Amino acid sequence: MSDQIIDKVTRLIAPMVTDMQLDLYDIEFRGGVLRVTVDTPPGSEAGVSLDDISLLTRMISRDFDHDDPMPGSYTLEVTSPGLERTLRTARHFEREIGKTVALRLRDVAAGERRLQGTLVAANETEATIRLDDTLDERVVPYEQIDRAKTVFVWGPAPKPGKQPSGKKKQQAAPIETTKQEAS
């Protein structure tokens, strides 16, 4: 039943998301919560704004008042995927190539259950990870992945009183003033 609901919700909200020039990242329905996750198109400079999320929430709520896709009560949540985003579909993996990811694998007979590294390739059936610790590449079929997410890598904090590397301190331009006499 959940797949039917997700299909119906997708058909209803996809045009709204597209009109707002956003990307429908994910839809989940669990425990009475319908979570709609939207993002900016791949390669965009900025993320999704709170104004975009508020507007989209109002638009979806209004449409659901007229054509409710689900029986019973539920909570609608419209959100962005955030810095550390869950990877559930092949499309999610393909979108995040070049980023650091953490994977937890299903039943592992031999080898590690947790992997972390750079996502170097992804297709419809598997992802290739360059492991942080050994720099070896490992191909992991999606069916072996229990959980996956991107990992935000924090850069070093600048030392107090120092500018981040590559940025020079700018001198303030002198301000010219002229004194005008009152007439």
MDTraj code that builds the backbone (N, CA, C; nanometers):
import mdtraj as md
import numpy as np

residues = "MET SER ASP GLN ILE ILE ASP LYS VAL THR ARG LEU ILE ALA PRO MET VAL THR ASP MET GLN LEU ASP LEU TYR ASP ILE GLU PHE ARG GLY GLY VAL LEU ARG VAL THR VAL ASP THR PRO PRO GLY SER GLU ALA GLY VAL SER LEU ASP ASP ILE SER LEU LEU THR ARG MET ILE SER ARG ASP PHE ASP HIS ASP ASP PRO MET PRO GLY SER TYR THR LEU GLU VAL THR SER PRO GLY LEU GLU ARG THR LEU ARG THR ALA ARG HIS PHE GLU ARG GLU ILE GLY LYS THR VAL ALA LEU ARG LEU ARG ASP VAL ALA ALA GLY GLU ARG ARG LEU GLN GLY THR LEU VAL ALA ALA ASN GLU THR GLU ALA THR ILE ARG LEU ASP ASP THR LEU ASP GLU ARG VAL VAL PRO TYR GLU GLN ILE ASP ARG ALA LYS THR VAL PHE VAL TRP GLY PRO ALA PRO LYS PRO GLY LYS GLN PRO SER GLY LYS LYS LYS GLN GLN ALA ALA PRO ILE GLU THR THR LYS GLN GLU ALA SER".split()
xyz = np.array([
    [0.0818, -0.1193, 0.0000],
    [0.0000, 0.0000, 0.0000],
    [0.0860, 0.1255, 0.0000],
    [0.2004, 0.1220, 0.0657],
    [0.2874, 0.2385, 0.0753],
    [0.3378, 0.2823, -0.0626],
    [0.3722, 0.1867, -0.1508],
    [0.4197, 0.2220, -0.2852],
    [0.3111, 0.2915, -0.3668],
    [0.1861, 0.2478, -0.3508],
    [0.0757, 0.3124, -0.4220],
    [0.0580, 0.4564, -0.3747],
    [0.0693, 0.4769, -0.2449],
    [0.0568, 0.6116, -0.1888],
    [0.1689, 0.7002, -0.2406],
    [0.2902, 0.6489, -0.2387],
    [0.4046, 0.7269, -0.2854],
    [0.3901, 0.7618, -0.4333],
    [0.3422, 0.6673, -0.5142],
    [0.3203, 0.6943, -0.6568],
    [0.2162, 0.8053, -0.6758],
    [0.1071, 0.7991, -0.6009],
    [0.0012, 0.8995, -0.6128],
    [0.0507, 1.0362, -0.5664],
    [0.1223, 1.0392, -0.4545],
    [0.1778, 1.1645, -0.4024],
    [0.2768, 1.2230, -0.5040],
    [0.3600, 1.1392, -0.5616],
    [0.4577, 1.1853, -0.6604],
    [0.3883, 1.2516, -0.7787],
    [0.2833, 1.1880, -0.8297],
    [0.2096, 1.2460, -0.9431],
    [0.1483, 1.3814, -0.9064],
    [0.1028, 1.3960, -0.7831],
    [0.0395, 1.5212, -0.7413],
    [0.1403, 1.6350, -0.7194],
    [0.2542, 1.6036, -0.6592],
    [0.3442, 1.7124, -0.6199],
    [0.4593, 1.7380, -0.7164],
    [0.4922, 1.6436, -0.8034],
    [0.6052, 1.6630, -0.8959],
    [0.5925, 1.7911, -0.9783],
    [0.4740, 1.8222, -1.0335],
    [0.4641, 1.9480, -1.1097],
    [0.4896, 2.0723, -1.0242],
    [0.4476, 2.0723, -0.8992],
    [0.4704, 2.1869, -0.8112],
    [0.6198, 2.2061, -0.7864],
    [0.6869, 2.0952, -0.7582],
    [0.8304, 2.0999, -0.7301],
    [0.9051, 2.1510, -0.8533],
    [0.8696, 2.1003, -0.9696],
    [0.9335, 2.1428, -1.0944],
    [0.9083, 2.2905, -1.1206],
    [0.7851, 2.3378, -1.0989],
    [0.7524, 2.4794, -1.1189],
    [0.8363, 2.5706, -1.0294],
    [0.8743, 2.5207, -0.9127],
    [0.9564, 2.5995, -0.8206],
    [1.1061, 2.5850, -0.8513],
    [1.1385, 2.5160, -0.9609],
    [1.2765, 2.4906, -1.0032],
    [1.3561, 2.4174, -0.8955],
    [1.2893, 2.3199, -0.8340],
    [1.3521, 2.2342, -0.7348],
    [1.3536, 2.0914, -0.7875],
    [1.4214, 2.0042, -0.7155],
    [1.4337, 1.8643, -0.7515],
    [1.3650, 1.7804, -0.6435],
    [1.2749, 1.6906, -0.6828],
    [1.2101, 1.6008, -0.5868],
    [1.3111, 1.4932, -0.5503],
    [1.3734, 1.5083, -0.4334],
    [1.4822, 1.4202, -0.3916],
    [1.4305, 1.2865, -0.3406],
    [1.3222, 1.2888, -0.2594],
    [1.2737, 1.1642, -0.2010],
    [1.1337, 1.1838, -0.1432],
    [1.0589, 1.0746, -0.1358],
    [0.9298, 1.0719, -0.0674],
    [0.9270, 0.9443, 0.0158],
    [0.8945, 0.9592, 0.1435],
    [0.8835, 0.8439, 0.2333],
    [0.7510, 0.8528, 0.3079],
    [0.6914, 0.7379, 0.3332],
    [0.5715, 0.7331, 0.4168],
    [0.5931, 0.6237, 0.5200],
    [0.6171, 0.6664, 0.6448],
    [0.6432, 0.5726, 0.7540],
    [0.5812, 0.6231, 0.8823],
    [0.5167, 0.5346, 0.9533],
    [0.4646, 0.5677, 1.0861],
    [0.3710, 0.6871, 1.0873],
    [0.2899, 0.7031, 0.9848],
    [0.1955, 0.8140, 0.9806],
    [0.2567, 0.9466, 0.9397],
    [0.3833, 0.9459, 0.8945],
    [0.4499, 1.0684, 0.8512],
    [0.4820, 1.0574, 0.7026],
    [0.4329, 1.1540, 0.6253],
    [0.4660, 1.1639, 0.4837],
    [0.5755, 1.2687, 0.4723],
    [0.6969, 1.2232, 0.4407],
    [0.8118, 1.3135, 0.4315],
    [0.8450, 1.3357, 0.2844],
    [0.8350, 1.4609, 0.2424],
    [0.8688, 1.5014, 0.1061],
    [1.0013, 1.5781, 0.1158],
    [1.1041, 1.5274, 0.0485],
    [1.2352, 1.5905, 0.0535],
    [1.2656, 1.6518, -0.0827],
    [1.2969, 1.7813, -0.0823],
    [1.3281, 1.8526, -0.2060],
    [1.4677, 1.9126, -0.1959],
    [1.5287, 1.9319, -0.3110],
    [1.6630, 1.9881, -0.3157],
    [1.6733, 2.0794, -0.4369],
    [1.7791, 2.1564, -0.4417],
    [1.8062, 2.2351, -0.5610],
    [1.8622, 2.1401, -0.6667],
    [1.8570, 2.1775, -0.7933],
    [1.9116, 2.0895, -0.8968],
    [2.0606, 2.0630, -0.8735],
    [2.1113, 1.9476, -0.9177],
    [2.2538, 1.9175, -0.9000],
    [2.3411, 2.0283, -0.9586],
    [2.4456, 2.0639, -0.8854],
    [2.5368, 2.1678, -0.9306],
    [2.4985, 2.3086, -0.8892],
    [2.3856, 2.3248, -0.8213],
    [2.3429, 2.4586, -0.7780],
    [2.4343, 2.5093, -0.6678],
    [2.4533, 2.6406, -0.6662],
    [2.5381, 2.7031, -0.5650],
    [2.4752, 2.6978, -0.4260],
    [2.3467, 2.7302, -0.4178],
    [2.2793, 2.7406, -0.2880],
    [2.1887, 2.6203, -0.2644],
    [2.1465, 2.6053, -0.1412],
    [2.0526, 2.4989, -0.1060],
    [1.9095, 2.5497, -0.1098],
    [1.8192, 2.4698, -0.0597],
    [1.6779, 2.5051, -0.0554],
    [1.6566, 2.6053, 0.0578],
    [1.5818, 2.7116, 0.0303],
    [1.5567, 2.8129, 0.1331],
    [1.4352, 2.7743, 0.2173],
    [1.4268, 2.8330, 0.3350],
    [1.3102, 2.8119, 0.4204],
    [1.1844, 2.8666, 0.3543],
    [1.1980, 2.9740, 0.2786],
    [1.0831, 3.0291, 0.2062],
    [1.0305, 2.9290, 0.1036],
    [1.1225, 2.8611, 0.0330],
    [1.0815, 2.7583, -0.0641],
    [1.0075, 2.6438, 0.0054],
    [1.0606, 2.6002, 0.1180],
    [0.9982, 2.4889, 0.1911],
    [0.8608, 2.5311, 0.2437],
    [0.8500, 2.6524, 0.2964],
    [0.7208, 2.7011, 0.3470],
    [0.6176, 2.7102, 0.2358],
    [0.6573, 2.7677, 0.1231],
    [0.5652, 2.7817, 0.0103],
    [0.5218, 2.6453, -0.0419],
    [0.6170, 2.5545, -0.0580],
    [0.5831, 2.4214, -0.1077],
    [0.4921, 2.3468, -0.0095],
    [0.5144, 2.3621, 0.1190],
    [0.4281, 2.2998, 0.2202],
    [0.2845, 2.3499, 0.2058],
    [0.2682, 2.4816, 0.1908],
    [0.1335, 2.5382, 0.1743],
    [0.0676, 2.4883, 0.0460],
    [0.1445, 2.4810, -0.0624],
    [0.0888, 2.4353, -0.1903],
    [0.0454, 2.2889, -0.1826],
    [0.1293, 2.2046, -0.1223],
    [0.0957, 2.0621, -0.1102],
    [-0.0260, 2.0454, -0.0199],
    [-0.0283, 2.1144, 0.0930],
    [-0.1422, 2.1049, 0.1851],
    [-0.2724, 2.1451, 0.1175],
    [-0.2675, 2.2539, 0.0414],
    [-0.3860, 2.3008, -0.0296],
    [-0.4348, 2.1949, -0.1297],
    [-0.3422, 2.1372, -0.2074],
    [-0.3812, 2.0337, -0.3038],
    [-0.4343, 1.9089, -0.2343],
    [-0.3729, 1.8714, -0.1231],
    [-0.4190, 1.7525, -0.0498],
    [-0.5564, 1.7757, 0.0122],
    [-0.5907, 1.8998, 0.0427],
    [-0.7251, 1.9297, 0.0933],
    [-0.8307, 1.8987, -0.0127],
    [-0.7950, 1.9168, -0.1395],
    [-0.8878, 1.8914, -0.2506],
    [-0.8838, 1.7476, -0.3006],
    [-0.7651, 1.6879, -0.3009],
    [-0.7485, 1.5519, -0.3532],
    [-0.6530, 1.4759, -0.2614],
    [-0.7043, 1.4321, -0.1475],
    [-0.6215, 1.3656, -0.0470],
    [-0.5762, 1.2283, -0.0976],
    [-0.4443, 1.2076, -0.1096],
    [-0.3949, 1.0816, -0.1640],
    [-0.3914, 0.9656, -0.0640],
    [-0.4202, 0.9957, 0.0644],
    [-0.4054, 0.8916, 0.1657],
    [-0.5267, 0.8869, 0.2580],
    [-0.5685, 0.7664, 0.2927],
    [-0.6778, 0.7544, 0.3900],
    [-0.6253, 0.7794, 0.5324],
    [-0.7122, 0.8269, 0.6179],
    [-0.6751, 0.8453, 0.7585],
    [-0.5925, 0.9699, 0.7815],
    [-0.5428, 0.9806, 0.9034],
    [-0.4645, 1.0986, 0.9382],
    [-0.3158, 1.0709, 0.9196],
    [-0.2418, 1.1759, 0.8924],
    [-0.0979, 1.1667, 0.8738],
    [-0.0387, 1.3052, 0.8950],
    [0.0917, 1.3102, 0.9076],
    [0.1627, 1.4358, 0.9222],
    [0.2444, 1.4587, 0.7963],
    [0.2306, 1.5765, 0.7374],
    [0.3080, 1.6133, 0.6194],
    [0.4333, 1.6865, 0.6646],
    [0.5471, 1.6410, 0.6158],
    [0.6748, 1.7044, 0.6456],
    [0.7423, 1.7358, 0.5128],
    [0.7728, 1.8613, 0.4874],
    [0.8478, 1.9005, 0.3682],
    [0.9829, 1.9488, 0.4183],
    [1.0906, 1.8935, 0.3624],
    [1.2236, 1.9199, 0.4140],
    [1.3265, 1.9187, 0.3020],
    [1.4478, 1.9571, 0.3347],
    [1.5603, 1.9429, 0.2431],
    [1.6456, 1.8263, 0.2933],
    [1.7307, 1.7700, 0.2088],
    [1.8096, 1.6548, 0.2543],
    [1.9207, 1.6909, 0.3520],
    [1.9583, 1.8160, 0.3622],
    [2.0610, 1.8574, 0.4573],
    [2.2018, 1.8285, 0.4076],
    [2.3005, 1.8596, 0.4912],
    [2.4404, 1.8373, 0.4542],
    [2.4743, 1.6895, 0.4465],
    [2.4323, 1.6138, 0.5466],
    [2.4568, 1.4700, 0.5464],
    [2.3266, 1.4026, 0.5075],
    [2.3163, 1.3704, 0.3801],
    [2.1909, 1.3207, 0.3250],
    [2.1891, 1.1698, 0.3113],
    [2.0733, 1.1136, 0.3336],
    [2.0525, 0.9697, 0.3188],
    [2.0529, 0.9343, 0.1710],
    [2.1183, 0.8248, 0.1384],
    [2.1235, 0.7744, 0.0013],
    [2.0442, 0.6444, -0.0026],
    [1.9300, 0.6456, -0.0738],
    [1.8443, 0.5271, -0.0781],
    [1.8274, 0.4718, -0.2188],
    [1.8450, 0.5547, -0.3205],
    [1.8201, 0.5106, -0.4572],
    [1.9460, 0.5281, -0.5421],
    [1.9465, 0.4623, -0.6579],
    [2.0594, 0.4760, -0.7503],
    [2.0775, 0.6233, -0.7892],
    [1.9668, 0.6935, -0.8081],
    [1.9726, 0.8354, -0.8443],
    [2.0415, 0.9182, -0.7352],
    [2.0168, 0.8844, -0.6087],
    [2.0836, 0.9537, -0.4987],
    [2.2346, 0.9354, -0.5077],
    [2.2782, 0.8103, -0.5300],
    [2.4214, 0.7818, -0.5392],
    [2.4830, 0.8537, -0.6587],
    [2.4171, 0.8486, -0.7739],
    [2.4698, 0.9119, -0.8943],
    [2.4864, 1.0627, -0.8748],
    [2.3975, 1.1222, -0.7993],
    [2.4002, 1.2665, -0.7750],
    [2.5166, 1.3074, -0.6837],
    [2.5638, 1.2176, -0.6000],
    [2.6639, 1.2520, -0.4983],
    [2.8056, 1.2040, -0.5310],
    [2.8320, 1.1677, -0.6564],
    [2.9663, 1.1239, -0.6963],
    [3.0666, 1.2343, -0.6635],
    [3.1797, 1.1917, -0.6055],
    [3.2838, 1.2863, -0.5672],
    [3.2779, 1.3259, -0.4210],
    [3.1727, 1.2877, -0.3510],
    [3.1579, 1.3235, -0.2096],
    [3.1951, 1.2059, -0.1205],
    [3.2234, 1.2370, 0.0053],
    [3.2530, 1.1334, 0.1044],
    [3.1221, 1.0703, 0.1501],
    [3.1197, 0.9368, 0.1538],
    [3.0005, 0.8642, 0.1956],
    [3.0364, 0.7612, 0.3022],
    [2.9390, 0.7273, 0.3842],
    [2.9529, 0.6211, 0.4838],
    [2.8453, 0.5169, 0.4543],
    [2.8866, 0.3904, 0.4511],
    [2.7938, 0.2806, 0.4231],
    [2.7940, 0.1819, 0.5381],
    [2.6764, 0.1275, 0.5676],
    [2.6654, 0.0130, 0.6579],
    [2.6065, -0.0986, 0.5733],
    [2.6793, -0.2087, 0.5674],
    [2.6391, -0.3198, 0.4818],
    [2.5515, -0.4187, 0.5561],
    [2.4698, -0.4915, 0.4784],
    [2.3887, -0.5999, 0.5344],
    [2.4806, -0.7176, 0.5646],
    [2.4290, -0.8246, 0.6150],
    [2.5023, -0.9456, 0.6525],
    [2.6342, -0.9630, 0.5769],
    [2.7436, -0.9397, 0.6474],
    [2.8761, -0.9529, 0.5883],
    [2.9422, -1.0762, 0.6475],
    [2.9685, -1.1750, 0.5638],
    [3.0330, -1.2981, 0.6104],
    [3.1811, -1.2737, 0.6365],
    [3.2467, -1.2089, 0.5432],
    [3.3890, -1.1791, 0.5597],
    [3.4104, -1.0345, 0.5172],
    [3.4822, -0.9610, 0.5961],
    [3.5071, -0.8218, 0.5605],
    [3.4415, -0.7264, 0.6576],
    [3.4510, -0.6017, 0.6244],
    [3.3998, -0.4972, 0.7118],
    [3.2517, -0.4721, 0.6887],
    [3.1833, -0.4385, 0.7975],
    [3.0415, -0.4043, 0.7883],
    [3.0226, -0.2557, 0.7557],
    [3.1181, -0.1725, 0.7971],
    [3.1093, -0.0277, 0.7735],
    [3.2231, 0.0165, 0.6825],
    [3.1869, 0.0984, 0.5846],
    [3.2847, 0.1520, 0.4907],
    [3.2687, 0.3031, 0.4837],
    [3.3813, 0.3730, 0.4668],
    [3.3746, 0.5165, 0.4440],
    [3.4801, 0.5525, 0.3416],
    [3.4414, 0.6400, 0.2489],
    [3.5352, 0.6834, 0.1463],
    [3.4664, 0.7738, 0.0464],
    [3.5356, 0.7975, -0.0623],
    [3.4839, 0.8843, -0.1675],
    [3.4050, 0.8018, -0.2681],
    [3.2866, 0.8477, -0.2996],
    [3.2038, 0.7823, -0.4008],
    [3.2612, 0.8211, -0.5367],
    [3.3189, 0.7238, -0.6085],
    [3.3858, 0.7545, -0.7351],
    [3.3015, 0.7182, -0.8570],
    [3.2033, 0.6297, -0.8397],
    [3.1168, 0.5920, -0.9517],
    [2.9877, 0.5327, -0.8967],
    [2.8821, 0.5423, -0.9771],
    [2.7536, 0.4824, -0.9403],
    [2.6741, 0.4604, -1.0677],
    [2.5989, 0.3511, -1.0696],
    [2.5086, 0.3249, -1.1816],
    [2.3783, 0.2701, -1.1252],
    [2.2994, 0.2047, -1.2047],
    [2.1679, 0.1560, -1.1609],
    [2.1751, 0.0428, -1.0581],
    [2.2887, -0.0279, -1.0494],
    [2.2943, -0.1461, -0.9631],
    [2.3991, -0.1423, -0.8535],
    [2.5002, -0.0538, -0.8662],
    [2.6096, -0.0573, -0.7689],
    [2.6812, 0.0764, -0.7597],
    [2.7569, 0.0902, -0.6502],
    [2.8375, 0.2097, -0.6269],
    [2.9823, 0.1676, -0.6054],
    [3.0754, 0.2527, -0.6469],
    [3.2174, 0.2274, -0.6259],
    [3.2702, 0.3307, -0.5286],
    [3.3326, 0.2814, -0.4208],
    [3.3829, 0.3658, -0.3125],
    [3.5350, 0.3516, -0.3059],
    [3.6065, 0.4660, -0.3018],
    [3.7511, 0.4637, -0.2751],
    [3.7653, 0.4803, -0.1247],
    [3.8080, 0.3739, -0.0576],
    [3.8118, 0.3710, 0.0881],
    [3.9140, 0.4698, 0.1442],
    [3.8759, 0.5394, 0.2516],
    [3.9633, 0.6384, 0.3143],
    [4.0909, 0.5765, 0.3703],
    [4.0793, 0.4606, 0.4341],
    [4.1939, 0.4035, 0.5048],
    [4.2961, 0.3369, 0.4128],
    [4.2533, 0.2730, 0.3057],
    [4.3469, 0.1999, 0.2190],
    [4.3587, 0.2572, 0.0788],
    [4.2677, 0.3442, 0.0402],
    [4.2577, 0.4015, -0.0939],
    [4.2253, 0.2965, -0.2006],
    [4.1901, 0.1753, -0.1567],
    [4.1425, 0.0730, -0.2499],
    [4.0006, 0.1099, -0.2913],
    [3.9629, 0.0669, -0.4118],
    [3.8256, 0.0890, -0.4556],
    [3.7454, -0.0380, -0.4351],
    [3.6244, -0.0200, -0.3872],
    [3.5373, -0.1344, -0.3609],
    [3.4030, -0.1117, -0.4288],
    [3.3598, -0.2095, -0.5080],
    [3.2309, -0.2034, -0.5749],
    [3.1285, -0.2700, -0.4835],
    [3.0214, -0.1975, -0.4532],
    [2.9199, -0.2475, -0.3602],
    [2.7836, -0.2454, -0.4301],
    [2.7232, -0.3627, -0.4509],
    [2.5869, -0.3641, -0.5056],
    [2.4900, -0.3010, -0.4053],
    [2.3916, -0.2265, -0.4561],
    [2.2965, -0.1590, -0.3674],
    [2.2229, -0.2562, -0.2763],
    [2.1979, -0.3775, -0.3242],
    [2.1250, -0.4752, -0.2425],
    [2.2033, -0.5148, -0.1175],
    [2.3353, -0.4917, -0.1144],
    [2.4164, -0.5218, 0.0047],
    [2.4202, -0.4061, 0.1041],
    [2.3688, -0.2912, 0.0652],
    [2.3764, -0.1728, 0.1515],
    [2.2537, -0.1658, 0.2413],
    [2.2788, -0.1606, 0.3721],
    [2.1720, -0.1451, 0.4703],
    [2.1377, 0.0036, 0.4858],
    [2.2407, 0.0874, 0.5045],
    [2.2236, 0.2317, 0.5179],
    [2.3405, 0.3018, 0.4507],
    [2.3116, 0.4197, 0.3950],
    [2.4176, 0.4998, 0.3332],
    [2.3838, 0.6470, 0.3489],
    [2.4873, 0.7288, 0.3645],
    [2.4673, 0.8731, 0.3740],
    [2.5961, 0.9432, 0.3324],
    [2.5806, 1.0692, 0.2920],
    [2.6988, 1.1505, 0.2663],
    [2.7543, 1.1953, 0.4009],
    [2.8823, 1.2258, 0.4029],
    [2.9483, 1.2718, 0.5252],
    [3.0054, 1.4096, 0.4971],
    [2.9629, 1.5078, 0.5741],
    [3.0159, 1.6425, 0.5584],
    [3.1535, 1.6467, 0.6216],
    [3.2535, 1.6849, 0.5438],
    [3.3912, 1.6902, 0.5916],
    [3.4223, 1.8348, 0.6290],
    [3.4466, 1.8546, 0.7578],
    [3.4777, 1.9885, 0.8073],
    [3.6229, 2.0187, 0.7760],
    [3.6488, 2.1401, 0.7295],
    [3.7863, 2.1841, 0.7067],
    [3.8453, 2.2309, 0.8384],
    [3.9763, 2.2504, 0.8412],
    [4.0377, 2.2982, 0.9657],
    [3.9921, 2.4407, 0.9956],
    [3.9760, 2.4694, 1.1222],
    [3.9356, 2.6035, 1.1640],
    [4.0558, 2.6966, 1.1516],
    [4.0341, 2.8202, 1.1051],
    [4.1469, 2.9133, 1.0962],
    [4.1966, 2.9492, 1.2361],
    [4.3263, 2.9734, 1.2439],
    [4.3834, 3.0133, 1.3723],
    [4.3334, 3.1530, 1.4069],
    [4.3177, 3.1808, 1.5360],
    [4.2690, 3.3132, 1.5764],
    [4.3591, 3.4230, 1.5195],
    [4.2954, 3.5248, 1.4615],
    [4.3700, 3.6382, 1.4077],
    [4.4246, 3.6162, 1.2685],
    [4.4060, 3.4971, 1.2125],
    [4.4586, 3.4675, 1.0788],
    [4.3439, 3.4581, 0.9797],
    [4.3698, 3.4985, 0.8570],
    [4.2742, 3.4842, 0.7482],
    [4.2866, 3.3413, 0.6930],
    [4.1760, 3.2828, 0.6443],
    [4.1877, 3.1533, 0.5780],
    [4.2848, 3.1641, 0.4611],
    [4.3562, 3.0556, 0.4313],
    [4.4566, 3.0577, 0.3250],
    [4.3950, 3.1001, 0.1933],
    [4.4753, 3.1748, 0.1157],
    [4.4283, 3.2203, -0.0139],
    [4.3573, 3.3544, -0.0082],
    [4.3287, 3.4032, 0.1108],
    [4.2609, 3.5324, 0.1223],
    [4.3569, 3.6319, 0.1867],
    [4.3734, 3.7437, 0.1206],
    [4.4605, 3.8469, 0.1746],
    [4.3761, 3.9523, 0.2436],
    [4.4350, 4.0093, 0.3451],
    [4.3677, 4.1158, 0.4167],
    [4.3599, 4.2375, 0.3252],
    [4.2424, 4.2943, 0.3140],
    [4.2266, 4.4106, 0.2284],
    [4.2423, 4.5372, 0.3108],
    [4.3120, 4.6330, 0.2509],
    [4.3287, 4.7626, 0.3148],
    [4.2040, 4.8448, 0.2856],
    [4.1617, 4.9186, 0.3831],
    [4.0476, 5.0072, 0.3615],
    [4.0913, 5.1234, 0.2749],
    [4.0098, 5.1593, 0.1797],
    [4.0406, 5.2729, 0.0923],
    [4.0260, 5.4015, 0.1732],
    [4.1148, 5.4962, 0.1486],
    [4.1023, 5.6222, 0.2235],
    [3.9728, 5.6923, 0.1856],
    [3.9143, 5.7545, 0.2827],
    [3.7892, 5.8261, 0.2603],
    [3.8220, 5.9735, 0.2469],
    [3.7792, 6.0293, 0.1372],
    [3.8034, 6.1724, 0.1164],
    [3.6817, 6.2502, 0.1646],
    [3.7081, 6.3514, 0.2409],
    [3.5989, 6.4369, 0.2865],
    [3.6320, 6.5808, 0.2508],
    [3.5335, 6.6529, 0.2220],
    [3.5518, 6.7944, 0.1974],
    [3.4623, 6.8699, 0.2926],
    [3.5149, 6.9795, 0.3395],
    [3.4378, 7.0615, 0.4325],
    [3.3679, 7.1687, 0.3522],
    [3.2404, 7.1717, 0.3678],
    [3.1641, 7.2749, 0.2969],
    [3.1225, 7.3813, 0.3970],
    [3.1407, 7.5032, 0.3532],
    [3.1030, 7.6141, 0.4406],
    [2.9552, 7.6429, 0.4249],
    [2.8945, 7.6785, 0.5351],
    [2.7533, 7.7134, 0.5299],
    [2.7382, 7.8500, 0.4657],
    [2.6398, 7.8677, 0.3775],
    [2.6222, 7.9968, 0.3142],
    [2.5238, 8.0827, 0.3863],
])
top = md.Topology()
chain = top.add_chain()
for i, resn in enumerate(residues, 1):
    res = top.add_residue(resn, chain, resSeq=i)
    for name in ("N", "CA", "C"):
        top.add_atom(name, md.element.get_by_symbol(name[0]), res)
traj = md.Trajectory(xyz[None], top)
